[in-house]
Amino acid sequence: MVTEVLTAHQLKKEAPVFGQWSFNDHEQIVFCHDKDTGLKAIIGVHNTILGPALGGTRMYDYKTEWDALNDVLRLSRGMTYKAAITGLNLGGGKAVIIGDPKKIKTPELMKRFGKFVHTLGGKYYTAEDVGMETSDMDTVREVTPYVTGISESKGGAGNPSPVTAYGVYMGMKASAQFAYGNDNLEGKRICVQGIGHVGEELVRLISEEGANVLISDINEERLHQVSTMYNAEIYRGKDLYAEMMDIYAPCALGATINDETIHKLKAKVIAGAANNQLADENTHGILLQEKEIVYAPDFLINAGGIINVFAEIEGYGREQIINKTENIYNTTLDILNKAKATGMTTNAAANSIAEERIATKKSIIDL
Ligand code: NAD
């Protein structure tokens, strides 16, 4: 979500679009408006050097249009890095639709949005994000082929969450290998915070390997279900961050690693699905490094979902999806080793590998 709100004065005088704090050499920003359906959307195409920009559409009741703009700029940039580090021939993009989905989302609005996506001629592919359902992507598909994440019955790759969980599992095992010299999770005390679509599948995978699983969620019913199914212990204490554990897997919210929690953490490894786990990428990345906590960059290990939707564009099947997701293990190890060798934080090491890949491709294109 938006992390900084500028004052009206700053916005007007100093920060029209190209001066926004979140603007990062984006290639194209498309403002879409339709009076009849009430559509107000922004499509951010950050970078298409590696391939067409792919990223979901988020529908959210933003406080101001500036918040929406900053969100789409920040999120589309993040997608460029996620695709690049995962080795996909994809660029980064994202779209936001302004408004409460429960109040203004209609099939007509989604189709109108799809027509705007279509005008980009395949430079941007959309998908599902917050406030969207698979059925909305099916509606968009009626007016443009440049959409992924559609129903399996309509030729889509289906629910990405199990693939995301598998990638997190791979990243976790690679991090364990780096931290303990062995990637076997048997007997490790692992806390999964958030046992939703991704978290539950992760609990299944690590339980099968014999981990000692601790689960936390605000949904009591799910806690009961998942605990019964996988014999996982429910966390009932008052301060999860101070709990003794080997591995912490944030799978609920972003920014759980922050000024308040970071000093309490006892885990040796952090590897989870949530986006933007570090409240501040720089300062908290450095603090984790100082505490010798191995942090698997979130945008790398939660990339299973994007691999899954990319398969729709490339038309490849289950086996290739799984192979690419398994490769998250090798990439995670490469990044952790690079960070150790260079003294960079793991996040910075991941960013630099992504940037190198884009720069190499650009130099070929520019020849
Ligand atoms: P989800 O909504 O299915 O599950 C989230 C779970 O977290 C829910 O069970 C919810 O009750 C719980 N939760 C919310 N607040 C909590 C709190 N304060 N403490 C403990 N639990 C809390 O979401 P998901 O699809 O499983 O995604 C989980 C995370 O992974 C999200 O941050 C998402 O952005 C990220 N992610 C998901 C995918 C995917 O394929 N689904 C891909 C990439 C990243």
Residues whose N, C-alpha, C, O or C-beta is under 5 A from the ligand:
A	BS01	NAD	P160 S161 T164 Q193 G194 I195 G196 H197 V198 G199 S216 D217 I218 N219 C251 A252 L253 A273 A274 N275 N302 G305
